[in-house]
Amino acid sequence: MSSKSFDVAIVGGGPAGLSAATTLARSLRSVLVVDGGQPRNAPADGAHNVLGQENISPTELLDRGRAEARSYGADFVSDEVIDAARGDNGTFTLTLAGGDTVDARRVLLATGLVDELPEVPGVPELWGSTVLHCPFCHGWEVRGQRIGILGTGPMAVHQTLLFRQLSDDVTLFTHTMGEIEPAEREQLSALDVAIIDQTVDHLDIADGTLAAVALTDGDRIERDALVVAPKFVVRSALYSSLGGTLADHPMGQYVATDAMGATDIPGVWAAGNVANLAATVAVSMGAGVTAAGALHMDLITEDTRRAVQARRSRALADAQEAV
């Protein structure tokens, strides 16, 4: 692998990376996808709002995506990129955990993010099933049920309003979120949202599903689903090693890009959750396609410039020879 060079190295084989790989390979670009095999949505039963693929298993979606990209000539390696450097000629050299190195003219970061969950016993065990965070990804599946909101920060009221659309029985546990503004408390009261100003101790689990939310004062509130707000931590080590600095967002830090996915580092693009903390599967796919189109045109521009320079050099040499 170390002896081969690619037009584009894509770090991350999720929806963004695979969509980009397919788009680039269809334009006859040499593409390598380096993927460590840790998809963020692996705990979920199905992916939603993916046109034509509703409720598809996240694993099956990625399997299909890899097969499609391979069918157009994209290469894959199961490994982790642990370092990257840009040479004097502008080419990037990526070092893999397995010891190989890969050269690429451009790099697309599609490394995604990690959900750091609240430290409440029971939350990790039920994450992706009856403990969830996105109403658009999993709200339909808990519609009409007894839903709890675990307040851990300023987004808790926002989440409560979103899930109140899906059920008449919603309870907000203030937990560690701090004081609720009077206007917000009035809004929630008008929507018949119960507010429990207590800290949650743990979740009671029965038959692999949520049974109740147990409070530190000993009370148990039966709930069918619990909504949490994870801390979104992007996988940014590679971006930082290339000299990038993360941008701040209320939900966490991210890799800032322009509308086409280009970062502040020349030759480096980013797509998916690493650049958009709120991106769903479908949004990440679109971002991958967009970034791939921009990358392709950037390479065309460079190749065209080199071709013009080469022709001019030949013409000059011919003219000098003719004198």
Secondary structure in CASP SS format (residue, H / E / C, confidence):
PFRMAT SS
TARGET T0000
AUTHOR 0000-0000-0000
METHOD secondary structure of the structure
MODEL  1
M C 1.00
S C 1.00
S C 1.00
K C 1.00
S E 1.00
F E 1.00
D E 1.00
V E 1.00
A E 1.00
I E 1.00
V E 1.00
G C 1.00
G C 1.00
G C 1.00
P H 1.00
A H 1.00
G H 1.00
L H 1.00
S H 1.00
A H 1.00
A H 1.00
T H 1.00
T H 1.00
L H 1.00
A H 1.00
R H 1.00
S C 1.00
L C 1.00
R C 1.00
S C 1.00
V E 1.00
L E 1.00
V E 1.00
V E 1.00
D E 1.00
G C 1.00
G C 1.00
Q C 1.00
P C 1.00
R C 1.00
N C 1.00
A C 1.00
P C 1.00
A C 1.00
D C 1.00
G C 1.00
A E 1.00
H C 1.00
N C 1.00
V C 1.00
L C 1.00
G C 1.00
Q C 1.00
E C 1.00
N C 1.00
I E 1.00
S C 1.00
P H 1.00
T H 1.00
E H 1.00
L H 1.00
L H 1.00
D H 1.00
R H 1.00
G H 1.00
R H 1.00
A H 1.00
E H 1.00
A H 1.00
R H 1.00
S H 1.00
Y C 1.00
G C 1.00
A C 1.00
D E 1.00
F E 1.00
V E 1.00
S E 1.00
D C 1.00
E C 1.00
V E 1.00
I E 1.00
D E 1.00
A E 1.00
A E 1.00
R E 1.00
G C 1.00
D C 1.00
N C 1.00
G C 1.00
T C 1.00
F E 1.00
T E 1.00
L E 1.00
T E 1.00
L E 1.00
A C 1.00
G C 1.00
G C 1.00
D C 1.00
T E 1.00
V E 1.00
D E 1.00
A E 1.00
R E 1.00
R E 1.00
V E 1.00
L E 1.00
L E 1.00
A C 1.00
T C 1.00
G C 1.00
L E 1.00
V E 1.00
D E 1.00
E E 1.00
L C 1.00
P C 1.00
E C 1.00
V C 1.00
P C 1.00
G C 1.00
V H 1.00
P H 1.00
E H 1.00
L H 1.00
W E 1.00
G C 1.00
S C 1.00
T C 1.00
V E 1.00
L E 1.00
H C 1.00
C C 1.00
P H 1.00
F H 1.00
C H 1.00
H H 1.00
G C 1.00
W H 1.00
E H 1.00
V H 1.00
R C 1.00
G C 1.00
Q C 1.00
R C 1.00
I E 1.00
G E 1.00
I E 1.00
L E 1.00
G C 1.00
T C 1.00
G C 1.00
P C 1.00
M C 1.00
A H 1.00
V H 1.00
H H 1.00
Q H 1.00
T H 1.00
L H 1.00
L H 1.00
F H 1.00
R H 1.00
Q C 1.00
L C 1.00
S C 1.00
D C 1.00
D C 1.00
V E 1.00
T E 1.00
L E 1.00
F E 1.00
T C 1.00
H C 1.00
T C 1.00
M C 1.00
G C 1.00
E C 1.00
I C 1.00
E C 1.00
P H 1.00
A H 1.00
E H 1.00
R H 1.00
E H 1.00
Q H 1.00
L H 1.00
S H 1.00
A H 1.00
L C 1.00
D C 1.00
V C 1.00
A E 1.00
I E 1.00
I E 1.00
D C 1.00
Q C 1.00
T C 1.00
V E 1.00
D E 1.00
H E 1.00
L E 1.00
D E 1.00
I E 1.00
A E 1.00
D C 1.00
G C 1.00
T E 1.00
L E 1.00
A E 1.00
A E 1.00
V E 1.00
A E 1.00
L E 1.00
T C 1.00
D C 1.00
G C 1.00
D C 1.00
R E 1.00
I E 1.00
E E 1.00
R C 1.00
D C 1.00
A E 1.00
L E 1.00
V E 1.00
V C 1.00
A C 1.00
P C 1.00
K E 1.00
F E 1.00
V E 1.00
V E 1.00
R C 1.00
S C 1.00
A H 1.00
L H 1.00
Y H 1.00
S H 1.00
S H 1.00
L C 1.00
G C 1.00
G C 1.00
T C 1.00
L C 1.00
A E 1.00
D E 1.00
H E 1.00
P C 1.00
M C 1.00
G E 1.00
Q E 1.00
Y E 1.00
V C 1.00
A C 1.00
T C 1.00
D C 1.00
A C 1.00
M C 1.00
G C 1.00
A E 1.00
T C 1.00
D C 1.00
I C 1.00
P C 1.00
G C 1.00
V E 1.00
W E 1.00
A E 1.00
A C 1.00
G H 1.00
N H 1.00
V H 1.00
A C 1.00
N C 1.00
L C 1.00
A C 1.00
A C 1.00
T C 1.00
V H 1.00
A H 1.00
V H 1.00
S H 1.00
M H 1.00
G H 1.00
A H 1.00
G H 1.00
V H 1.00
T H 1.00
A H 1.00
A H 1.00
G H 1.00
A H 1.00
L H 1.00
H H 1.00
M H 1.00
D H 1.00
L H 1.00
I H 1.00
T H 1.00
E H 1.00
D H 1.00
T H 1.00
R H 1.00
R H 1.00
A H 1.00
V H 1.00
Q H 1.00
A H 1.00
R H 1.00
R H 1.00
S H 1.00
R H 1.00
A H 1.00
L H 1.00
A H 1.00
D H 1.00
A H 1.00
Q H 1.00
E H 1.00
A H 1.00
V C 1.00
END
